[in-house]
Amino acid sequence: MLVLLPVILAAKSYAVDGIVVAVDRSARTMLVSHRAIPKYMPAMMMPFRVEDGSELDGVAPGTRVHFTLRVDRSHTVARRVTKTGEGEIAPPAEKLPVGAAVADFELRDQMGRAVRLSDLRGKIVAVNFVYTRCPLPDVCPRLAANFATLQRRFHDRMGSDLVLLSVTVDPEYDTVPVLAEYARRWGAEERGWRFLTGDVVRLAGQLGEVYWADEGSIGHNSVTSIIGRDGRLAAGVDGANWRVDQLANLIAHELEEVR
């Protein structure tokens, strides 16, 4: 007992919260962009090996997870992986799973130009849903501010390798001129950050965005999606409370993928 005691004391457990960037089921690992782990490490992106491969069931890029990290002198292992951050709003029946092809669409941007997903093939596309009259600072303004940060972070890749699409869920009010003013407010560069209006119903359904009229305003569940170069859904992040560096890590990982 006295011989084993130092080893037992050396083993520690830490609670980890993060967003999954990639999953390798054969190696039983997940690449996670995590928040700071108190008394262990700062926020960063790193791989974690799970104790039981079945804990990766239902985990995909963009999934927010919480788990216990067991650390001893020789190795670390993730245990009790649970998906978190799921809203109470049921996703639409047509919501696509990660890896599925996103159907083509045609919408209009803040300059009145037609935007089709098929024209963006070969580029990484990040999509969020906002509306210009949103009264809640923690929802649409936060989503727009996060995209503004991404525009600065990936400035050299904007337009050529990466396109940001902010799609309105209030297309009757958010016409091309209204979106043009909103885009100017956020300093959007039209080559890479485009605000879209039109018939957004099908695109919203595919990406899991739900919205509804609510006493003069519009409620919605704020899904942010990443579409790969091949036009397939690469990741989907629910809500507006993720850290912008976590979304940046998801995008950076996709940008690094071989064309």
SULMO-V667140 format. One record per backbone hydrogen bond with DSSP energy under -0.5 kcal/mol. NH is the residue of the N-H (numbers start at 1). CO is the residue of the C=O. Records with the same first field share a line. If there is no record, write none. Layout:
NH: CO  CO
//
This chain:
5: 1
6: 2
7: 4
8: 4
9: 5
10: 6
11: 7  8
12: 71
14: 69
16: 67
18: 65
19: 33
20: 63
21: 31
22: 31
24: 29
25: 23
28: 24  25
29: 24
30: 48
31: 22
32: 30  46
33: 19
34: 32  44
35: 17
37: 41
38: 36
40: 37
41: 37
44: 34
46: 32
48: 30
50: 28
51: 78
55: 52
56: 53
57: 54
59: 56
62: 20
63: 60
64: 84
65: 18
66: 82
67: 16
68: 79
69: 14  67
70: 68  77
71: 12  69
72: 75
77: 70
78: 49
79: 68
82: 66
84: 64
90: 88
95: 92
96: 206
99: 233
100: 97
102: 231
107: 115
108: 197
109: 113
112: 109
115: 107
117: 105
119: 116
120: 117
121: 118
122: 229
123: 120
124: 161
125: 227
126: 163
127: 225
128: 165
130: 167
134: 131
137: 135
139: 136
141: 136
143: 139
144: 140
145: 141
146: 142
147: 143
148: 144
149: 145
150: 146
151: 147
152: 148
153: 149
154: 150
155: 152
157: 154
158: 154  155
159: 162
160: 158
161: 157
162: 157
163: 124
164: 192
165: 126
166: 164  194
167: 128  165
168: 196
169: 130
173: 170
174: 170
175: 173
179: 175
180: 176
181: 177
182: 178
183: 179
184: 180
185: 181
186: 182
187: 184
188: 183
190: 188
192: 189
193: 189
194: 164  192
196: 166  194
197: 108
200: 198
204: 200
205: 201
206: 202
207: 203
208: 204  205
209: 204
212: 219
214: 217
217: 214
219: 212
221: 210
224: 237
225: 127
226: 235
227: 125
228: 232
231: 228
233: 100
234: 226
235: 226
236: 61
237: 224
239: 221  222
246: 243
247: 243
248: 244
249: 245
250: 246
251: 247
252: 248
253: 249
254: 250
255: 251
256: 252
257: 253  254
//
